[in-house]
Amino acid sequence: MSVARYITPEGARRLRDELDQLWRVKRPRATQAVAEAAAMGDRSENAEYIYGKKLLREIDGRIRFLRKTMDCLRVVDRIPHDTDRIYFGAWVRLRDEEENVHTYHIVGPDESDAQKGFISVNSPMAKALLKKSERDEIIVRKPGGEALFTVIGISYEAFDS
């Protein structure tokens, strides 16, 4: 039995959409391409056939992974009662020691994306932020040493740009 992992509704929707795209669009196309390549004759030196089979294995592997992953996900679609504190799903604005502002969205490990500011609930930054309120300070260990941040905003909807 696997442990449930948290995911936001948006993250769950992205995984379902990817699975649907793979199953209904990409896999049938790859299967058709393999069938057409196989009809050309000798498969041992048929690059299209070899590539198609490889692509089909990759698609099938991703489908298996997504199905297994989705079985152990728990979608968190409720806003906490105490919206003045940081919990899973929160959008958080922080100010660092150089007065730079950073925005993070605390999400599940299956949807983290550093470029978007989506940080895993299991990351050191998110762990330091959980249950904090505005004006609280946190210290996070980074590769270059410790960094001090001040919480300047908490929302359970994306901040306006």
Secondary structure, 3 states (H helix, E strand, C coil): CCCCEEECHHHHHHHHHHHHHHHHHHHHHHHHHHHHHHCCCCCCCCHHHHHHHHHHHHHHHHHHHHHHHHHCEEECCCCCCCCCECCCCCEEEEEECCCCEEEEEEECCCCCEHHHCEEECCCHHHHHHCCCECCCEEEEEECCEEEEEEEEEEECCCCCC
